[in-house]
């Protein structure tokens, strides 16, 4: 190709800077782009979006160089969201399946309970919580719930390492609409500036709360803000700055418009995803909801907006070696409007959630005005080989904003297999649970029992039931943060555990918050074996028994787990020792569990007795 062709393709984004320089100078690829593979199999400069270039060596490395993306992409290992009339993704999917005509009734809906918050759960005072922007409070809740959905608020966090080996290396990237307006009116005059800037502190706040040690960044308003944040998070993963990345977005109308939807414009919502390299996620047994194959982000400059969007589509498809014919779904700001009415920072999030759920269910949602969803068949090559379903999520630029394009693919399929967590012990399993207060502990125990465990207490103690219990016990040890109010119970199967947790929650509801630091035994099915022991350590001075950071302590605790010394482990747990990390040897799939109960209250009542009680969530 001549120099004009090279420069034209560089201008259109089909060649990186180092690739173009190598071709112009005649240098060998190895001396130019470093880790960025050089190919010349690119499309003509004016190729239409429906005719993308042939596959190049897979890379979405930035123009300035750097290592390429892993060949199999990045896994979405958790996603969580709340939208108007849809508190959770199951409700979101149900509403979307109703069809564009019915879902359109929500286009100006408000997010229910957006003014309520569980300050105690996050270690905040009611005064501190009241000074936070409502968007920041919502994001704090949802980012935590996303991490819990992935089983990554406890010992498993240590396995998320950066390239230099630093554990707990999780990046936090958030997109939000303008913040501060909702709190400026209620904050004291001297506090208003601090309140107005509260949104930019969210990555640091969550990172401090969870001891996360990755990078963080906030992306301001604009419909593509979430997709831009996702693009930045992938750059940090690619550079080895973190082992996983949280990406969240929130859109919330301030003031009276929230109470009168007809006066507002657009919808509301909040949600997040957790990203990891796909190979690492599969090796760790993570749940993979979808795979991000490529992203592309750019400002259109003076170029026509549609032309800029087409250019990004070509870049993303070429980076993944995919043709437009292989994409069966296109989610945009227009398709999202039928479900959420989303404008602002939540638009890209809602579009991605819609795409991921359609990949998961193998079902195409009805277009606006259509009446029903339709099955989504997998495509095939000419040879008959089955290909994965693929979807694009694209947000076109508006005046002064950025455009973004993301290519998603359904995860590699795995054959069904039994739940495994090592040998199932006929003598029982030790189940550990913790929360910030006894009230939270009881609510979380009931939620776990009601949503996961069978209500029938007449279990026969089969091997299958014991293995389910072993997997659940292991997941609680690996995946949950260690808090001050704790319970321990030994059960022989999941039915016995469910009965014990329900009895504990009932007992707590009747007894109120009366336990001292030493705790007390609770009633449960199966007598002493099925009873719950609990402790409140909020006033304790340190672990008091063993210092868990010492290698000798960890070796001792690991020996207790190997020897199945459940009573000794329970007593140490209730005395303040973190026994969880020592019992996690060996790989096991992540077991999705309900998130911890949040006891939300209106902020004017937060931390004070409420006549109607908190709202569990």
C-alpha positions as a printed NumPy array, in Angstrom:
array([[  0.   ,   0.   ,   0.   ],
       [  1.203,   3.57 ,  -0.609],
       [  1.731,   6.29 ,   1.995],
       [ -1.648,   7.875,   1.293],
       [ -3.479,   4.623,   2.035],
       [ -1.531,   4.189,   5.273],
       [ -2.315,   7.727,   6.466],
       [ -5.979,   7.394,   5.537],
       [ -6.342,   4.148,   7.464],
       [ -4.52 ,   5.618,  10.438],
       [ -6.917,   8.59 ,  10.406],
       [ -9.93 ,   6.266,  10.357],
       [ -8.639,   4.227,  13.295],
       [ -7.841,   1.064,  11.316],
       [ -4.13 ,   1.355,  12.115],
       [ -2.468,   2.26 ,  15.405],
       [  0.184,   4.962,  15.556],
       [  3.102,   2.53 ,  15.798],
       [  1.665,   0.298,  13.061],
       [  1.363,   3.263,  10.72 ],
       [  4.863,   4.454,  11.577],
       [  6.293,   0.996,  10.889],
       [  4.665,   0.862,   7.448],
       [  5.716,   4.399,   6.537],
       [  9.352,   3.853,   7.535],
       [  9.639,   0.266,   6.352],
       [ 10.697,  -0.85 ,   9.833],
       [ 10.104,  -4.388,  11.027],
       [  6.971,  -4.659,  13.17 ],
       [  8.985,  -5.769,  16.195],
       [ 10.829,  -2.453,  16.22 ],
       [  7.674,  -0.393,  16.153],
       [  4.601,  -1.399,  18.026],
       [  6.259,  -3.602,  20.59 ],
       [  3.472,  -5.816,  21.863],
       [  0.925,  -4.568,  19.309],
       [  0.779,  -7.059,  16.424],
       [  1.138,  -5.545,  12.966],
       [ -1.031,  -6.683,  10.101],
       [ -2.01 ,  -5.167,   6.796],
       [ -5.28 ,  -7.081,   6.412],
       [ -7.5  ,  -4.011,   6.878],
       [-10.584,  -2.708,   5.143],
       [-10.7  ,  -0.008,   2.514],
       [-10.75 ,   3.409,   4.078],
       [-14.463,   3.983,   3.407],
       [-15.731,   0.516,   4.316],
       [-19.363,   0.611,   5.479],
       [-20.17 ,  -0.574,   8.95 ],
       [-22.019,  -3.524,   7.456],
       [-18.781,  -4.632,   5.774],
       [-16.078,  -4.552,   8.481],
       [-12.46 ,  -5.399,   7.736],
       [-11.165,  -8.951,   7.843],
       [ -9.86 , -10.213,  11.148],
       [ -6.594,  -8.815,  12.385],
       [ -4.441, -10.314,  15.111],
       [ -6.58 ,  -9.66 ,  18.167],
       [ -5.623,  -6.44 ,  19.897],
       [ -7.309,  -3.414,  21.307],
       [ -4.057,  -1.994,  22.597],
       [ -4.025,   1.813,  22.757],
       [ -2.329,   3.722,  19.984],
       [  0.567,   4.51 ,  22.299],
       [  1.469,   0.852,  22.614],
       [  1.038,  -1.567,  25.491],
       [  0.11 ,  -5.227,  25.769],
       [ -2.866,  -6.483,  23.748],
       [ -6.088,  -7.786,  25.212],
       [ -6.181, -11.484,  26.056],
       [ -7.366, -13.453,  23.051],
       [-10.519, -14.595,  24.823],
       [-11.579, -11.182,  26.179],
       [-12.792, -10.01 ,  29.571],
       [-15.491, -11.661,  31.662],
       [-18.405,  -9.908,  33.329],
       [-18.413, -11.974,  36.514],
       [-21.172, -10.065,  38.3  ],
       [-23.804,  -7.48 ,  37.489],
       [-26.371,  -5.84 ,  39.692],
       [-28.894,  -3.1  ,  39.077],
       [-31.946,  -1.193,  40.22 ],
       [-34.323,   0.623,  37.885],
       [-37.778,   2.202,  38.205],
       [-40.306,  -0.517,  39.089],
       [-37.509,  -3.098,  38.844],
       [-35.483,  -3.566,  42.018],
       [-33.093,  -6.189,  40.683],
       [-32.297,  -7.726,  37.332],
       [-34.987, -10.409,  37.469],
       [-37.625,  -7.693,  37.772],
       [-35.879,  -5.672,  35.055],
       [-35.997,  -8.652,  32.685],
       [-39.636,  -9.387,  33.456],
       [-40.612,  -5.798,  32.689],
       [-38.579,  -5.719,  29.483],
       [-40.136,  -8.974,  28.251],
       [-43.58 ,  -7.38 ,  28.528],
       [-42.77 ,  -5.514,  25.361],
       [-41.838,  -2.048,  24.247],
       [-45.409,  -0.768,  24.464],
       [-45.913,  -1.74 ,  28.117],
       [-42.341,  -1.014,  29.207],
       [-42.664,   2.471,  27.777],
       [-44.899,   3.404,  30.689],
       [-41.722,   3.566,  32.78 ],
       [-39.891,   6.096,  30.645],
       [-40.149,   8.809,  33.327],
       [-40.241,   6.558,  36.385],
       [-38.417,   7.25 ,  39.607],
       [-36.168,   4.888,  41.509],
       [-38.076,   3.591,  44.51 ],
       [-36.484,   4.129,  47.915],
       [-33.688,   6.317,  46.583],
       [-33.914,   8.492,  49.693],
       [-33.386,   5.583,  52.103],
       [-29.959,   4.38 ,  53.186],
       [-28.328,   1.949,  55.609],
       [-25.629,   4.159,  57.106],
       [-24.726,   1.665,  59.851],
       [-23.917,  -1.111,  57.363],
       [-21.251,   1.065,  55.742],
       [-19.834,   2.393,  59.007],
       [-21.188,   5.912,  58.506],
       [-22.99 ,   8.242,  60.869],
       [-26.414,   9.56 ,  59.839],
       [-24.866,  13.027,  59.585],
       [-22.149,  11.853,  57.201],
       [-24.688,   9.949,  55.121],
       [-26.969,  12.987,  54.886],
       [-24.124,  15.048,  53.416],
       [-23.469,  12.504,  50.678],
       [-25.062,  13.043,  47.308],
       [-27.975,  10.574,  46.861],
       [-26.241,   9.209,  43.762],
       [-23.166,   8.434,  45.831],
       [-25.222,   6.552,  48.415],
       [-26.938,   4.491,  45.721],
       [-23.638,   3.637,  44.057],
       [-22.054,   2.656,  47.355],
       [-24.853,   0.135,  47.964],
       [-24.825,  -1.3  ,  44.463],
       [-21.048,  -1.606,  44.139],
       [-20.978,  -3.548,  47.412],
       [-23.831,  -5.78 ,  46.246],
       [-22.058,  -6.398,  42.945],
       [-18.92 ,  -7.531,  44.759],
       [-20.981,  -9.775,  47.041],
       [-22.76 , -11.277,  44.037],
       [-19.32 , -12.224,  42.698],
       [-18.268, -13.604,  46.101],
       [-15.549, -10.961,  46.408],
       [-15.984,  -9.118,  49.701],
       [-14.052, -11.617,  51.829],
       [-11.003, -13.866,  51.606],
       [-11.362, -14.282,  47.824],
       [-10.394, -10.625,  47.419],
       [ -6.787, -11.485,  48.213],
       [ -6.57 , -13.553,  45.023],
       [ -7.31 , -10.496,  42.85 ],
       [ -3.76 ,  -9.304,  42.3  ],
       [ -2.077,  -6.674,  40.169],
       [  0.892,  -7.404,  37.92 ],
       [  3.279,  -6.661,  40.803],
       [  1.547,  -9.212,  43.044],
       [ -0.354,  -6.701,  45.193],
       [ -3.498,  -8.439,  46.552],
       [ -6.996,  -6.912,  46.645],
       [ -6.152,  -4.96 ,  43.483],
       [ -9.651,  -3.987,  42.351],
       [-10.194,  -0.823,  40.316],
       [-13.306,   1.296,  40.897],
       [-14.733,   3.253,  37.955],
       [-18.012,   5.118,  38.197],
       [-20.159,   7.19 ,  35.843],
       [-22.681,   9.648,  37.185],
       [-24.806,  12.607,  36.276],
       [-23.911,  15.976,  37.845],
       [-23.799,  15.642,  41.635],
       [-24.307,  17.983,  44.525],
       [-27.561,  19.646,  43.466],
       [-29.626,  17.32 ,  45.617],
       [-27.679,  18.085,  48.776],
       [-26.729,  21.715,  48.276],
       [-30.093,  22.96 ,  49.51 ],
       [-30.1  ,  20.849,  52.682],
       [-26.406,  21.166,  53.639],
       [-25.265,  23.926,  55.985],
       [-23.716,  26.874,  54.201],
       [-20.203,  25.924,  55.244],
       [-20.672,  22.32 ,  54.09 ],
       [-22.248,  22.949,  50.68 ],
       [-18.985,  22.997,  48.678],
       [-17.85 ,  19.745,  50.242],
       [-21.238,  18.192,  49.585],
       [-21.208,  19.339,  45.972],
       [-17.904,  17.569,  45.4  ],
       [-18.862,  14.386,  47.186],
       [-19.339,  12.355,  44.005],
       [-15.656,  12.319,  43.149],
       [-14.827,  10.642,  46.461],
       [-16.777,   7.451,  45.795],
       [-13.929,   5.298,  44.404],
       [-11.751,   6.312,  47.356],
       [-14.584,   5.739,  49.848],
       [-15.323,   2.233,  48.647],
       [-11.644,   1.397,  48.259],
       [-11.023,   2.43 ,  51.864],
       [-14.057,   0.539,  53.14 ],
       [-12.984,  -2.717,  51.47 ],
       [ -9.221,  -2.152,  51.449],
       [ -9.212,  -2.189,  47.641],
       [ -5.849,  -1.254,  46.138],
       [ -6.537,  -0.672,  42.466],
       [ -6.976,   2.56 ,  40.495],
       [-10.189,   4.545,  40.415],
       [-11.819,   7.234,  38.326],
       [-15.112,   9.098,  37.952],
       [-16.601,   9.883,  34.539],
       [-18.996,  12.836,  34.357],
       [-22.378,  12.986,  32.707],
       [-23.268,  11.982,  29.177],
       [-25.101,   9.032,  27.725],
       [-21.873,   7.14 ,  26.977],
       [-20.336,   7.791,  30.417],
       [-20.732,   4.21 ,  31.668],
       [-19.239,   2.734,  28.497],
       [-16.337,   5.202,  28.749],
       [-15.757,   4.105,  32.354],
       [-15.821,   0.475,  31.218],
       [-13.284,   1.275,  28.49 ],
       [-10.995,   2.88 ,  31.084],
       [-11.366,  -0.09 ,  33.41 ],
       [-10.28 ,  -2.473,  30.641],
       [ -7.22 ,  -0.304,  30.04 ],
       [ -6.249,  -0.699,  33.705],
       [ -6.765,  -4.462,  33.52 ],
       [ -4.736,  -4.638,  30.34 ],
       [ -1.878,  -2.717,  31.946],
       [ -1.854,  -5.023,  34.964],
       [ -2.815,  -2.236,  37.375],
       [ -5.591,  -4.374,  38.871],
       [ -6.816,  -7.955,  38.862],
       [-10.493,  -6.987,  38.593],
       [-12.459,  -3.791,  38.034],
       [-15.8  ,  -2.539,  39.301],
       [-17.658,  -0.307,  36.842],
       [-20.836,   1.413,  37.988],
       [-23.24 ,   4.12 ,  36.875],
       [-26.076,   6.075,  38.425],
       [-28.655,   8.503,  37.108],
       [-30.952,  10.264,  39.547],
       [-33.052,  13.365,  38.994],
       [-32.753,  15.753,  41.927],
       [-35.432,  17.695,  43.722],
       [-39.165,  17.855,  42.969],
       [-38.821,  16.115,  39.587],
       [-38.28 ,  12.847,  41.449],
       [-41.692,  13.145,  43.096],
       [-43.419,  14.276,  39.915],
       [-42.154,  12.156,  37.001],
       [-44.175,  14.107,  34.483],
       [-42.005,  17.101,  35.293],
       [-38.724,  15.269,  34.768],
       [-36.895,  14.178,  31.662],
       [-35.566,  10.674,  31.187],
       [-35.32 ,   7.761,  33.558],
       [-33.321,   6.776,  36.585],
       [-31.258,   3.777,  37.567],
       [-28.141,   2.469,  39.226],
       [-26.027,  -0.61 ,  38.561],
       [-22.566,  -2.057,  38.213],
       [-20.513,  -4.879,  36.701],
       [-17.332,  -6.642,  37.821],
       [-14.725,  -7.403,  35.132],
       [-11.828,  -9.896,  35.033],
       [ -9.755, -11.43 ,  32.242],
       [-11.793, -14.387,  31.012],
       [ -9.026, -16.957,  31.491],
       [ -8.545, -15.902,  35.124],
       [-12.287, -15.906,  35.759],
       [-12.742, -19.427,  34.396],
       [ -9.738, -20.734,  36.316],
       [-11.189, -19.307,  39.542],
       [-14.636, -20.797,  38.934],
       [-16.328, -17.4  ,  38.596],
       [-19.782, -17.088,  37.098],
       [-19.366, -15.558,  33.627],
       [-22.439, -13.651,  32.465],
       [-20.933, -12.341,  29.22 ],
       [-17.572, -11.618,  27.612],
       [-16.399,  -8.166,  26.532],
       [-14.488,  -8.763,  23.317],
       [-13.655,  -5.157,  22.381],
       [-14.416,  -1.526,  23.171],
       [-13.928,   1.713,  21.252],
       [-14.354,   5.266,  22.523],
       [-13.792,   8.61 ,  20.805],
       [-15.045,  12.17 ,  20.562],
       [-16.438,  12.962,  17.114],
       [-14.737,  16.34 ,  16.855],
       [-16.341,  18.176,  13.954],
       [-17.194,  14.97 ,  12.192],
       [-20.808,  13.952,  11.628],
       [-22.097,  11.959,  14.597],
       [-23.244,   8.982,  12.536],
       [-19.87 ,   8.81 ,  10.804],
       [-18.118,   8.829,  14.176],
       [-20.356,   6.025,  15.432],
       [-19.666,   3.967,  12.293],
       [-15.941,   4.432,  12.753],
       [-16.11 ,   3.078,  16.316],
       [-18.151,   0.101,  15.18 ],
       [-15.491,  -0.78 ,  12.613],
       [-12.739,  -0.469,  15.195],
       [-14.453,  -2.685,  17.76 ],
       [-15.409,  -5.395,  15.255],
       [-11.975,  -5.413,  13.667],
       [-10.24 ,  -5.692,  17.027],
       [-12.257,  -8.815,  17.844],
       [-11.993, -10.312,  14.352],
       [-15.777, -10.306,  13.989],
       [-17.912,  -9.302,  11.026],
       [-21.134,  -7.335,  11.317],
       [-22.994, -10.388,  10.043],
       [-21.921, -12.236,  13.178],
       [-23.674,  -9.749,  15.473],
       [-27.286, -10.657,  16.192],
       [-28.259,  -7.81 ,  18.509],
       [-27.631,  -4.072,  18.644],
       [-28.527,  -2.193,  21.788],
       [-28.476,   1.606,  21.624],
       [-29.837,   4.622,  23.446],
       [-33.012,   4.193,  21.385],
       [-33.715,   0.602,  22.442],
       [-33.017,   1.482,  26.074],
       [-35.596,   4.261,  26.074],
       [-38.38 ,   1.679,  25.799],
       [-37.356,   0.065,  29.09 ],
       [-35.895,   2.798,  31.29 ],
       [-36.299,   6.051,  29.452],
       [-32.654,   6.419,  30.348],
       [-30.741,   9.515,  29.479],
       [-27.539,  10.592,  31.079],
       [-24.947,   8.337,  32.669],
       [-27.308,   5.38 ,  33.154],
       [-28.002,   4.975,  29.415],
       [-24.968,   2.856,  28.555],
       [-25.463,   0.768,  31.696],
       [-29.092,  -0.018,  30.861],
       [-28.142,  -0.914,  27.277],
       [-25.415,  -3.282,  28.48 ],
       [-27.728,  -4.901,  31.049],
       [-30.355,  -5.492,  28.349],
       [-27.731,  -7.058,  26.074],
       [-26.266,  -9.31 ,  28.785],
       [-29.7  , -10.555,  29.862],
       [-30.662, -11.383,  26.267],
       [-27.401, -13.311,  25.868],
       [-28.088, -15.149,  29.134],
       [-31.673, -16.108,  28.28 ],
       [-31.137, -16.715,  24.557],
       [-34.118, -14.455,  23.935],
       [-34.459, -11.255,  21.924],
       [-36.541,  -8.606,  23.647],
       [-39.36 ,  -7.008,  21.652],
       [-38.529,  -3.821,  19.833],
       [-40.456,  -0.689,  20.848],
       [-44.087,  -1.245,  19.932],
       [-43.729,  -5.   ,  19.39 ],
       [-45.815,  -7.412,  21.401],
       [-43.546, -10.302,  22.33 ],
       [-39.992, -11.537,  22.74 ],
       [-38.493, -14.089,  20.346],
       [-36.033, -16.99 ,  20.648],
       [-32.47 , -16.104,  19.658],
       [-30.886, -18.916,  17.666],
       [-27.119, -19.24 ,  17.597],
       [-25.444, -18.461,  14.262],
       [-23.461, -21.063,  12.307],
       [-20.527, -20.994,   9.949],
       [-20.92 , -22.308,   6.409],
       [-19.294, -25.532,   7.602],
       [-22.072, -25.914,  10.168],
       [-19.931, -25.089,  13.221],
       [-21.943, -23.268,  15.86 ],
       [-20.866, -19.738,  16.777],
       [-21.571, -17.796,  19.965],
       [-24.303, -15.193,  20.128],
       [-22.896, -11.675,  19.944],
       [-24.283,  -8.231,  20.702],
       [-23.084,  -4.658,  20.39 ],
       [-23.841,  -1.855,  22.808],
       [-23.42 ,   1.559,  21.244],
       [-24.188,   5.117,  22.299],
       [-23.925,   7.814,  19.674],
       [-22.452,  11.169,  20.627],
       [-24.576,  14.165,  21.475],
       [-23.387,  17.745,  21.305],
       [-20.104,  17.964,  23.159],
       [-20.091,  14.332,  24.327],
       [-18.234,  11.103,  23.575],
       [-19.362,   8.091,  21.542],
       [-18.712,   4.518,  22.631],
       [-19.062,   1.012,  21.199],
       [-18.777,  -2.324,  23.048],
       [-18.827,  -5.83 ,  21.571],
       [-20.23 ,  -8.561,  23.846],
       [-20.296, -12.316,  23.417],
       [-22.024, -15.062,  25.35 ],
       [-19.608, -16.99 ,  27.596],
       [-18.051, -20.3  ,  26.544],
       [-20.434, -23.086,  27.404],
       [-19.546, -25.66 ,  30.007],
       [-21.185, -28.994,  30.55 ],
       [-23.362, -29.345,  33.642],
       [-21.566, -30.616,  36.681],
       [-22.304, -31.224,  40.323],
       [-21.625, -28.64 ,  42.996],
       [-18.224, -29.456,  44.418],
       [-16.451, -28.192,  47.498],
       [-14.242, -31.079,  48.516],
       [-15.327, -34.152,  50.442],
       [-18.708, -33.881,  52.133],
       [-18.472, -34.672,  55.839],
       [-21.205, -36.848,  57.316],
       [-20.465, -35.309,  60.731],
       [-21.577, -31.867,  59.525],
       [-20.275, -28.575,  58.167],
       [-19.423, -25.39 ,  60.019],
       [-21.332, -22.413,  58.606],
       [-20.07 , -18.931,  59.533],
       [-21.975, -15.706,  59.008],
       [-21.296, -12.141,  60.13 ],
       [-22.839,  -8.663,  59.914],
       [-22.303,  -5.198,  61.412],
       [-25.144,  -5.471,  63.99 ],
       [-27.291,  -8.262,  65.483],
       [-30.241,  -6.833,  63.537],
       [-28.35 ,  -7.162,  60.254],
       [-27.176, -10.643,  61.221],
       [-30.706, -11.898,  61.832],
       [-32.008, -10.327,  58.61 ],
       [-29.183, -11.844,  56.554],
       [-29.691, -15.273,  58.15 ],
       [-33.396, -15.175,  57.278],
       [-32.686, -14.008,  53.73 ],
       [-30.203, -16.834,  53.207],
       [-32.62 , -19.42 ,  54.609],
       [-35.638, -18.196,  52.653],
       [-33.938, -17.767,  49.265],
       [-31.496, -20.678,  49.167],
       [-32.308, -23.337,  51.733],
       [-35.292, -25.723,  51.682],
       [-38.079, -25.066,  54.16 ],
       [-38.722, -28.776,  54.679],
       [-36.783, -29.868,  57.793],
       [-37.29 , -33.593,  57.185],
       [-34.04 , -34.03 ,  55.264],
       [-32.56 , -37.484,  54.816],
       [-28.899, -36.42 ,  55.035],
       [-28.058, -37.64 ,  51.518],
       [-24.633, -37.142,  50.039],
       [-26.072, -34.606,  47.568],
       [-27.564, -32.525,  50.375],
       [-24.295, -32.626,  52.299],
       [-22.318, -31.525,  49.236],
       [-24.705, -28.607,  48.7  ],
       [-24.171, -27.625,  52.311],
       [-20.384, -27.929,  51.949],
       [-20.446, -25.64 ,  48.891],
       [-22.563, -23.06 ,  50.717],
       [-20.36 , -23.111,  53.818],
       [-17.254, -22.699,  51.697],
       [-18.763, -19.805,  49.721],
       [-19.655, -17.906,  52.901],
       [-16.073, -18.307,  54.138],
       [-14.51 , -17.247,  50.833],
       [-16.901, -14.623,  49.599],
       [-18.126, -12.554,  52.55 ],
       [-16.494,  -9.791,  54.578],
       [-15.799, -10.506,  58.247],
       [-17.873,  -8.207,  60.495],
       [-18.269,  -7.778,  64.257],
       [-21.555,  -9.61 ,  64.888],
       [-21.113, -13.309,  64.153],
       [-22.88 , -16.632,  64.22 ],
       [-21.647, -20.195,  63.898],
       [-23.717, -23.318,  63.342],
       [-22.826, -26.93 ,  62.563],
       [-25.392, -28.675,  60.369],
       [-25.551, -32.013,  58.564],
       [-27.437, -30.864,  55.46 ],
       [-28.965, -27.738,  53.966],
       [-32.422, -28.453,  55.387],
       [-31.064, -28.576,  58.916],
       [-29.138, -25.362,  58.308],
       [-32.255, -23.61 ,  56.993],
       [-34.262, -24.606,  60.062],
       [-31.498, -23.409,  62.406],
       [-31.144, -20.035,  60.66 ],
       [-34.902, -19.463,  60.635],
       [-35.122, -20.303,  64.327],
       [-32.246, -17.916,  65.022],
       [-33.916, -15.093,  63.092],
       [-37.235, -15.703,  64.875],
       [-35.466, -15.738,  68.224],
       [-33.635, -12.504,  67.438],
       [-36.883, -10.834,  66.389],
       [-38.393, -11.713,  69.75 ],
       [-35.358, -10.988,  71.905],
       [-34.219,  -7.721,  70.331],
       [-30.664,  -6.458,  70.62 ],
       [-29.763,  -7.843,  74.075],
       [-26.666,  -9.969,  73.477],
       [-23.37 ,  -9.102,  75.077],
       [-19.928,  -9.628,  73.688],
       [-19.962, -13.237,  74.756],
       [-23.061, -14.071,  72.733],
       [-25.492, -16.843,  73.557],
       [-26.797, -20.042,  72.047],
       [-29.894, -19.889,  69.869],
       [-32.509, -22.534,  69.228],
       [-32.473, -24.576,  66.064],
       [-33.369, -27.88 ,  64.473],
       [-31.285, -30.879,  65.421],
       [-30.584, -29.979,  69.058],
       [-27.026, -28.943,  69.909],
       [-25.733, -29.847,  66.437],
       [-28.247, -27.625,  64.687],
       [-28.251, -24.741,  67.174],
       [-26.759, -21.339,  66.402],
       [-24.131, -19.709,  68.575],
       [-23.59 , -15.987,  68.168],
       [-21.4  , -13.181,  69.501],
       [-21.379,  -9.388,  69.394],
       [-17.783,  -8.156,  69.201],
       [-18.452,  -4.47 ,  68.596],
       [-16.894,  -3.492,  71.911],
       [-14.03 ,  -6.003,  71.854],
       [-10.404,  -4.855,  71.899],
       [ -8.727,  -6.716,  69.03 ],
       [ -8.96 , -10.473,  68.389],
       [ -7.905, -11.246,  71.948],
       [ -6.992, -14.893,  71.226],
       [ -4.843, -15.227,  68.131],
       [ -3.315, -12.756,  65.729],
       [ -4.374, -14.015,  62.334],
       [ -1.614, -12.339,  60.3  ],
       [  1.126, -14.518,  61.8  ],
       [  2.096, -17.47 ,  59.572],
       [  2.068, -19.733,  62.637],
       [ -1.544, -18.726,  63.341],
       [ -2.599, -19.414,  59.771],
       [ -0.887, -22.8  ,  59.863],
       [ -2.656, -23.639,  63.123],
       [ -6.059, -22.616,  61.743],
       [ -5.447, -24.559,  58.529],
       [ -4.667, -27.639,  60.615],
       [ -7.951, -27.204,  62.486],
       [ -9.844, -27.108,  59.191],
       [ -8.019, -30.176,  57.882],
       [ -8.76 , -32.017,  61.116],
       [-12.418, -30.976,  60.963],
       [-12.158, -29.424,  64.44 ],
       [-15.399, -27.545,  63.99 ],
       [-16.123, -26.738,  67.624],
       [-12.657, -25.218,  68.143],
       [-12.994, -23.165,  64.952],
       [-16.453, -21.945,  66.005],
       [-15.171, -20.854,  69.414],
       [-12.248, -18.971,  67.857],
       [-14.569, -17.314,  65.324],
       [-16.905, -16.142,  68.079],
       [-13.923, -14.903,  70.116],
       [-12.849, -12.58 ,  67.305],
       [-10.4  , -14.615,  65.221],
       [-10.755, -14.533,  61.427],
       [-10.707, -18.262,  60.668],
       [-12.06 , -17.903,  57.113],
       [ -8.962, -17.521,  54.944],
       [ -7.236, -20.566,  56.437],
       [ -9.995, -22.9  ,  55.255],
       [ -9.943, -22.037,  51.554],
       [ -7.319, -24.332,  50.039],
       [ -8.176, -25.723,  46.628],
       [-10.322, -24.371,  43.795],
       [-14.101, -24.457,  43.778],
       [-16.749, -22.717,  41.647],
       [-18.29 , -19.535,  42.966],
       [-21.75 , -20.288,  44.352],
       [-24.157, -17.357,  43.782],
       [-25.855, -16.423,  47.06 ],
       [-28.238, -13.654,  48.136],
       [-26.482, -10.466,  49.143],
       [-26.333,  -9.334,  52.754],
       [-29.471,  -7.642,  54.061],
       [-29.438,  -3.84 ,  54.01 ],
       [-31.753,  -2.203,  56.551],
       [-32.554,   1.061,  54.836],
       [-34.16 ,   3.96 ,  56.689],
       [-35.055,   7.492,  55.649],
       [-32.044,   9.565,  56.571],
       [-34.02 ,  11.695,  58.997],
       [-34.55 ,   8.491,  60.992],
       [-31.222,   6.792,  60.33 ],
       [-29.672,   5.585,  63.547],
       [-32.856,   6.32 ,  65.503],
       [-35.651,   3.937,  66.534],
       [-38.297,   3.894,  63.83 ],
       [-41.885,   3.003,  64.587],
       [-42.32 ,   1.161,  61.331],
       [-38.839,  -0.375,  61.371],
       [-36.265,  -0.462,  58.59 ],
       [-36.929,  -1.673,  55.085],
       [-34.894,  -4.85 ,  54.44 ],
       [-33.257,  -5.083,  51.042]])
